[in-house]
């Protein structure tokens, strides 16, 4: 089976899921009424401009599809659960697992496969390049530049502000209050935040960073700056000079950068109970001061903010996949006082843990 447009791709997916459409106010809901346990997919659409999909469904049987879509579009969202396997033309096979993501699709070609029993839950927004460049640019010339993205590369990161706006869309949808005006306003805010995020990178394409897919926090697309070729630089050679103040700088050698990357890997692996900055500095043999500055330089986020992002994403996972109480989830995320966990979760996701659980377990 070969599909050649977003509409054909969706039609094929809904056929495999045995979903039929039903208009419901501002959106179309696709589901199998005879088997409601199979889930649903709700589509909000402004034809030729953008489409929002909110989905929670289970794959009934194995299937795959080949696709060749000439469209140019910016697609981003948050996948809370699920995994797909895909291979793009002239690229290695890969898989997509729970994370936030953003990708500029342009004449994309490849194959994608799904496995019976896989459960998918998340939200995805697709904005056409024509809408951005021909409708928004003339009015908002500082709108996000699509040239900032490498075509057909999926960045597993989104700015926290964009994630919060996507969560607002989801929350309003659950309240049946996501009107076209609300939706378009939130989409424009997303594009404004992305434009701000790329302000420093408008003169060059952002290339993928050489770290494992899915390990970066959902805090900044700028963390995807390319480091290709660093492994060929002699050990100990100074790579970067960081300006700390008007009169002081810190230099980073290859060994220092390796220590920072190791620190990032340790935090990512031990997200349930991450070490303190002091413990981490000892583990990677780098002073706390240099580790803090270098981590911020490399990943465009502080160590503490990265740890918070890991804890919040783990908390969201427990809320969506278990029946544990908030107190227990807070404790497992490293918060001895549930109120602190609830406050931080709302700041990160825009909703309380209970609100989050309510609309993802609907």
Secondary structure by P-SEA (a helix, b strand, c coil): cccccaaaaaaaaaaaabbbbbbccccccccccccccccbbbbbbccccbbbbbbcccccccccbbbbbcbbbbbbbbbccccccccccccccccccccccccccccccbbbbbbccbbbbbbbbbbbcccccccccccccccccccccccccccccccaaaaaaaaaaaaaaaaccccaaaaaaaaaaaaaaaaaaacccccccccccccccccccccccccccccccccccccccccccccccccbbbbbcaaaaaaaaaaaaaaaaaccccccaaaaaaaacccaaaaaaaaaaaccccaaaaaaaaaaaaaaaaaacccccaaaaaaaaccccaaaaaaaaaaaccccaaaaaaaaac
